[in-house]
């Protein structure tokens, strides 16, 4: 029978006590960083890290970042490439606050060059909490597993009333998000009865950055975001 010592990846296991210390230190680091934005309107923007300059989603995110900056709204992203870079770039070019909560990937930090203020975290779940906690609204561009994970995380916090139920959640791109909505309605809600009809009220699907801005510029400067942390 093999023991844990037979598996080389355990050589990198810091142990539960050390891991707990690191998690606590990361949460403290994140919350300390976010204190500077307590009195600011902040929007977290999510999307694919694969989007490239010139593509529709990239350019929409870039324009939205610029529009938010002109409204004195902090643009907060995961600090990486793709849609994140585009949103940060738009805010940067407009002279606004462009903020990133970056993540270590391997031994490298994934950080785009348009972030003015940032921190780098090791744990993905800590970054996800920070992106949720900091903002008064969320924007989701089309994306892959990471974006969908973040969307369903926010959705779960809303339906469990851990997040203020009227918080704006903007989904950019009807062709992408309406297909997901149709599947959720047909399968989890109607066929399997795993989702209530009332759980479909909280997001807004838009076609472009101007429609998104019309929603986002109305957010208040502060309110209770959620109780999960």
For each residue, the residues with C-beta under 8 A, 3 or more apart:
1:
2: 6 7
3: 6
4: 7 10
5: 10
6: 2 3
7: 2 4 10
8: 11
9: 12 13
10: 4 5 7 13
11: 8
12: 9
13: 9 10
14: 18 19 22
15: 18 19
16: 19 20
17: 20 21
18: 14 15 21 22
19: 14 15 16 22 23
20: 16 17 23 24
21: 17 18 24 25
22: 14 18 19 25 26 122 123
23: 19 20 26 27 123 126
24: 20 21 27 28
25: 21 22 28 29
26: 22 23 29 30 121 122 123 126
27: 23 24 30 31 126 129 229
28: 24 25 31 32
29: 25 26 32 33 119 121
30: 26 27 33 34 101 119 121 126 127 129 130
31: 27 28 34 35 130 133
32: 28 29 35
33: 29 30 36 101 119 130
34: 30 31 37 38 130 133 134
35: 31 32 38
36: 33 117
37: 34 40 42 74 76 97 99 134
38: 34 35 222
39: 221 222
40: 37 72 73 74 97 221
41: 71 72 73 74 136 219 220 221
42: 37 73 74 76 99 134 135 136
43: 68 73 74 75 76 135 136 137 138 139 216 219
44: 76 77 131 132 134 135 137 138 139
45: 61 64 65 75 76 77 83 84 87 138 139 141
46: 77 78 83 84 131 138 139 140 141 143 146 147 150 151
47: 51 57 61 82 83 84 86 87 140 141 142 143 147 172
48: 51 57 82 83 141 142 143 144 147
49: 80 81 82 83 84 110 143 146
50: 81 82 144
51: 47 48 55 57 58 61 81 82 83 86 141
52: 55 58 82
53: 58 59 86
54: 58 59
55: 51 52 58 59
56: 59 60
57: 47 48 51 60 61 83 86 141 142 172 173
58: 51 52 53 54 55 61 62 82 83 85 86
59: 53 54 55 56 62 63 86
60: 56 57 63 64 86 141 172 208 209
61: 45 47 51 57 58 64 65 83 84 86 87 90 141 172 209
62: 58 59 65 66 86 87 89 90 93
63: 59 60 66 67 90 209
64: 45 60 61 67 68 87 90 139 172 209 212 213
65: 45 61 62 68 69 75 86 87 88 89 90 91 92 94 96 98
66: 62 63 69 70 90 91 93 94 96
67: 63 64 70 71 90 94 209 210 213
68: 43 64 65 71 73 74 75 90 91 96 213 216
69: 65 66 72 73 75 90 91 94 95 96 97 98
70: 66 67 94 96
71: 41 67 68 213 216 217
72: 40 41 69 96
73: 40 41 42 43 68 69 96 216 217 219
74: 37 40 41 42 43 68 96 97 99
75: 43 45 65 68 69 87 88 90 91 96 97 98 99
76: 37 42 43 44 45 99 100 101 131 134 135
77: 44 45 46 80 83 84 85 87 88 99 100 101 115 131
78: 46 84 100 101 102 103 127 131
79: 84 88 99 100 101 102 103 110 111 112 115 118
80: 49 77 84 85 100 102 103 110 111 112
81: 49 50 51 84 85 110 112
82: 47 48 49 50 51 52 58 85 86
83: 45 46 47 48 49 51 57 58 61 77 86 87 141 143
84: 45 46 47 49 61 77 78 79 80 81 87 88 100 112
85: 58 77 80 81 82 88 89 112 113 114
86: 47 51 53 57 58 59 60 61 62 65 82 83 89 90
87: 45 47 61 62 64 65 75 77 83 84 90 91
88: 65 75 77 79 84 85 91 92 98 99 100 112 114 115
89: 62 65 85 86 92 93 98 112 114
90: 61 62 63 64 65 66 67 68 69 75 86 87 93 94
91: 65 66 68 69 75 87 88 94 96 97 98 114
92: 65 88 89 95 96 98 114 115 116
93: 62 66 89 90 114
94: 65 66 67 69 70 90 91
95: 69 92
96: 65 66 68 69 70 72 73 74 75 91 92
97: 37 40 69 74 75 91 116 117
98: 65 69 75 88 89 91 92 114 115 116 117
99: 37 42 74 75 76 77 79 88 115 116 117 118
100: 76 77 78 79 80 84 88 111 112 115 117 118
101: 30 33 76 77 78 79 118 119 121 127 130 131
102: 78 79 80 109 110 111 115 118 119 120 121 127
103: 78 79 80 109 110 120 121 122 124 127
104: 107 108 109 110 120 121 122
105: 108 109 110
106:
107: 104
108: 104 105
109: 102 103 104 105 120
110: 49 79 80 81 102 103 104 105
111: 79 80 100 102 115 118 120
112: 79 80 81 84 85 88 89 100 115
113: 85
114: 85 88 89 91 92 93 98
115: 77 79 88 92 98 99 100 102 111 112 118
116: 92 97 98 99
117: 36 97 98 99 100
118: 79 99 100 101 102 111 115
119: 29 30 33 101 102
120: 102 103 104 109 111
121: 26 29 30 101 102 103 104 126 127 130
122: 22 26 103 104 126
123: 22 23 26 126 127
124: 103 127 128
125: 128 129
126: 23 26 27 30 121 122 123 129 130
127: 30 78 101 102 103 121 123 124 130 131
128: 124 125 131 132 149 150 153
129: 27 30 125 126 132 133 228 229
130: 30 31 33 34 101 121 126 127 133 134
131: 44 46 76 77 78 101 127 128 134 135 150
132: 44 128 129 135 138 153 154 157 163 225 226 228
133: 31 34 129 130 225 226 229
134: 34 37 42 44 76 130 131
135: 42 43 44 76 131 132 138 225
136: 41 42 43 167 168 219 220 221 222 223 225
137: 43 44 167 168 169 170 215 216 219
138: 43 44 45 46 132 135 154 167 168 169 170
139: 43 44 45 46 64 170 171 172 212 216
140: 46 47 143 147 150 151 169 170 171 172 177
141: 45 46 47 48 51 57 60 61 83 147 172 173
142: 47 48 57 147 172 173 176 177
143: 46 47 48 49 83 140 146 147 148
144: 48 50 147 148
145: 148 149
146: 46 49 143 149 150
147: 46 47 48 140 141 142 143 144 150 151
148: 143 144 145 151 152
149: 128 145 146 152 153
150: 46 128 131 140 146 147 153 154
151: 46 140 147 148 154 155 171
152: 148 149 155 156
153: 128 132 149 150 156 157
154: 132 138 150 151 157 158 163 169
155: 151 152 158 159 169 199 202 203
156: 152 153 159 160
157: 132 153 154 160 162 163 226 228
158: 154 155 161 162 163 165 167 169 202
159: 155 156 199 202
160: 156 157
161: 158 165
162: 157 158 226 227 228
163: 132 154 157 158 167 225 226 228
164: 167 223 224 225 226
165: 158 161 202
166:
167: 136 137 138 158 163 164 202 225
168: 136 137 138 204 215 216 218 219
169: 137 138 140 154 155 158 202 203 204
170: 137 138 139 140 203 204 206 212 215 216
171: 139 140 151 176 177 203 204 205 206
172: 47 57 60 61 64 139 140 141 142 177 206 207 208 209 212
173: 57 141 142 176 177 205 207
174: 177 178 205 206 207
175: 178 179
176: 142 171 173 179 180
177: 140 142 171 172 173 174 180 181 203 205
178: 174 175 181 182 205
179: 175 176 182 183
180: 176 177 183 184
181: 177 178 184 185 200 205
182: 178 179 185 186
183: 179 180 186 187
184: 180 181 187 188 189 195 200
185: 181 182 189 190 200
186: 182 183 189 190 191
187: 183 184 190 191 192
188: 184 191 192 194 195
189: 184 185 186 192 193 194 195 196 197 199 200
190: 185 186 187 193
191: 186 187 188
192: 187 188 189
193: 189 190
194: 188 189
195: 184 188 189 199 200
196: 189 199
197: 189 200
198: 201
199: 155 159 189 195 196 202
200: 181 184 185 189 195 197
201: 198
202: 155 158 159 165 167 169 199
203: 155 169 170 171 177
204: 168 169 170 171 215
205: 171 173 174 177 178 181
206: 170 171 172 174 211 212 215
207: 172 173 174 211
208: 60 172 211 212
209: 60 61 63 64 67 172 212 213
210: 67 213 214
211: 206 207 208 214 215
212: 64 139 170 172 206 208 209 215 216
213: 64 67 68 71 209 210 216 217
214: 210 211 217 218
215: 137 168 170 204 206 211 212 218
216: 43 68 71 73 137 139 168 170 212 213 219
217: 71 73 213 214
218: 168 214 215
219: 41 43 73 136 137 168 216
220: 41 136 223
221: 39 40 41 136
222: 38 39 136
223: 136 164 220
224: 164 227
225: 132 133 135 136 163 164 167
226: 132 133 157 162 163 164 229
227: 162 224
228: 129 132 157 162 163
229: 27 129 133 226
